C-alpha cells in the first residue's frame, strides 16, 4: 500500500530548500583595452587612444596603441623629402624622403615595447612584421635592380641610409625573425604562417617559405588546398617538379576528382617529355607520356592533343632508335 507524507511535512520540506531567487552577478564591464578595440574597428582612432590612456603600460594596451597608430599611418600622406639647406652641388642627389611616416615609427615603438613586456605576444610580433614588410620589399627590389644594372656606389657618395631611415631595422632578416617568432608563439591558426609564406616568397627566401608551407600542412591537415599550394611553390619557386607531383598526388587523395590538380600533374609530365624528346631520349620521353596519360581525362583537351602529337613523333622514330619502354642509360 502506497504511503503519503502528511501535507504539513511536505510543506516543511519545501520551505527548507534553498531558494534560487538571487540574481546572477552581472559580468564586469569591459576594460579600456576592449573598448579601444571597438573604437578602432569603428575608425574612431583618437577616441581609442583616449581610452587607452587608462590602460597603463601593459603589453596588450601597448599593442592596441600600436594598431591605432598603424591605422593612422595608413591614412597619413607620404612623407616629403627635407628641403636642402643650400643649393646642391653639381651632380649631387637631392635628399630622399624619409622611409617611414612619423605614425609608423610610433607604431613600431609601441609594438617593440609590447614585446618587451610580453615576448610571446604573437599578435604584436605579427603586426610589427607586417608593418615593416612593405618597406623591406621595396628596398629588396631596389637592391636587385641596382645589382642587375651592375652599378656600384660612386666615390664620395654616402653608403649609409639617411639618418631618418636608419632609426628602424627593416632588413629581411629582421622581418623574418618577427614573423617566424609569431608562428612559433601562435601555436594554432594560420594567420602568422600565411604572412611568413607571403613575405619569404616575395624576398626569395626559399628555405623560410618552405618551412612556412610545412608548418601550414601541420595546421591544416586532411585538406587538399594547402597541398596544392605547396606543390605550386615547389614547381614554380623551388623548381622541383617531382616534389610538386608528390604534393599534388597527396591532394588528390583528399579530392580525387579535382581536375585542376590532375591538369597540373599532366602538364609537368608533358613538359618533361618535351625535354626528353629534344634530347633524343626516347625511352624516358615515352615513360613521361605514359604518366601524363593517366591524368588526362578529357580526350578533346589541349593536353590530349599535345600528348597525341608527342606519341606520333615517337611512333615515327619507332624501329630506328631504342625500343620504347627501354630506359635510357
C-alpha positions, -999 to 999 in steps of 0.1 A, spaced: 0 0 0 14 34 -11 21 57 18 18 95 15 35 121 37 13 145 55 8 178 38 24 197 67 56 177 64 57 183 26 53 220 31 81 220 57 105 201 34 98 226 6 104 255 29 137 242 39 150 240 3 173 269 -7 156 294 -29 172 304 -62 158 339 -62 191 356 -62 201 373 -95 233 362 -112 261 387 -107 265 409 -138 296 404 -159 323 430 -152 322 459 -176 347 457 -205 381 474 -198 396 502 -216 416 479 -240 384 461 -251 366 494 -256 395 508 -275 394 478 -299 358 485 -306 365 522 -313 395 511 -335 372 489 -356 348 518 -359 376 541 -372 374 563 -341 412 564 -337 416 594 -314 388 581 -291 405 548 -290 438 564 -279 419 584 -252 405 551 -238 440 535 -238 453 562 -216 437 544 -187 452 510 -197 486 517 -183 517 502 -198 506 465 -200 515 446 -232 480 443 -246 474 480 -242 507 489 -259 499 465 -287 465 481 -294 480 515 -293 504 503 -319 475 492 -341 458 526 -337 490 544 -348 495 519 -377 459 527 -389 467 564 -386 498 558 -408 476 543 -435 456 575 -436 486 599 -434 502 613 -465 536 601 -477 565 619 -460 582 646 -481 619 649 -486 637 676 -464 643 709 -481 681 713 -488 697 740 -467 716 754 -496 718 748 -534 730 713 -542 765 709 -557 765 700 -593 758 663 -597 746 658 -561 714 639 -555 686 657 -537 678 643 -502 654 614 -502 621 613 -484 621 595 -451 614 558 -454 588 558 -426 560 581 -417 560 595 -382 529 575 -373 547 543 -385 577 550 -362 553 555 -333 536 522 -341 569 504 -343 580 517 -309 547 506 -293 549 471 -307 585 468 -295 575 480 -260 546 455 -260 570 427 -269 595 437 -242 566 435 -217 554 401 -231 577 385 -256 552 358 -265 525 383 -276 524 369 -312 498 395 -323 523 423 -317 551 404 -334 529 397 -364 517 433 -366 553 446 -364 564 422 -392 535 433 -414 542 470 -408 579 466 -418 574 442 -447 564 467 -474 594 488 -467 617 457 -467 602 445 -500 607 480 -516 644 481 -506 648 445 -516 635 453 -551 657 484 -554 688 464 -544 680 438 -570 675 464 -597 708 481 -588 726 447 -589 711 440 -623 724 472 -636 758 465 -621 760 500 -607 782 505 -576 783 533 -552 802 562 -567 832 575 -549 822 601 -524 786 591 -524 774 581 -489 767 544 -485 747 545 -453 709 551 -453 698 587 -444 695 593 -407 657 595 -409 657 559 -423 683 544 -400 662 546 -369 644 513 -376 659 479 -386 637 468 -415 661 442 -430 649 410 -445 664 391 -416 647 412 -390 612 408 -406 618 371 -409 627 369 -372 595 387 -363 572 365 -385 589 333 -375 586 342 -339 549 349 -344 545 315 -360 563 299 -330 542 317 -304 507 314 -321 508 276 -319 475 272 -338 458 291 -366 473 302 -399 475 340 -399 511 341 -389 521 312 -412 504 329 -442 523 361 -435 556 343 -433 550 324 -466 540 355 -484 569 376 -472 596 349 -476 584 340 -511 584 377 -521 620 383 -510 633 349 -524 640 333 -491 631 298 -503 640 279 -472 620 301 -449 590 299 -473 592 262 -475 593 259 -437 562 280 -436 544 257 -460 554 227 -440 540 243 -409 508 251 -428 504 215 -437 506 206 -400 479 231 -391 456 223 -419 455 185 -421 434 165 -444 428 194 -468 438 194 -504 442 232 -508 475 236 -488 489 206 -505 482 222 -539 497 255 -529 528 237 -516 530 219 -549 528 251 -568 556 266 -547 578 235 -553 572 237 -590 574 274 -597 597 287 -570 619 258 -559 619 243 -594 614 207 -582 587 192 -604 589 157 -589 584 170 -554 555 191 -567 539 159 -583 542 142 -549 522 170 -532 496 171 -560 491 134 -556 485 138 -519 459 164 -527 441 140 -550 438 115 -521 415 140 -504 398 152 -535 403 126 -563 381 144 -589 399 177 -587 405 183 -624 428 213 -619 452 192 -599 452 164 -625 459 191 -651 489 203 -632 504 168 -630 498 161 -666 515 195 -676 546 185 -656 549 152 -674 543 167 -708 569 193 -702 594 167 -691 585 146 -721 592 175 -744 627 179 -728 635 142 -733 623 144 -769 646 174 -776 674 154 -761 665 123 -782 660 103 -750 631 83 -764 626 58 -737 624 85 -710 600 105 -731 578 75 -736 577 70 -698 567 106 -691 539 104 -717 526 72 -702 524 90 -668 507 121 -684 480 99 -700 469 88 -665 458 123 -656 442 135 -688 405 127 -687 393 150 -715 404 134 -748 395 166 -766 415 189 -745 447 208 -755 467 184 -733 453 154 -751 462 169 -784 498 176 -772 500 141 -758 490 126 -791 514 148 -810 543 136 -789 532 100 -793 530 104 -830 566 117 -831 577 86 -811 558 63 -834 577 80 -863 611 70 -849 600 35 -838 624 10 -851 652 35 -858 661 41 -821 660 22 -789 626 4 -785 600 24 -765 598 15 -728 636 6 -726 651 30 -700 679 53 -711 713 48 -696 
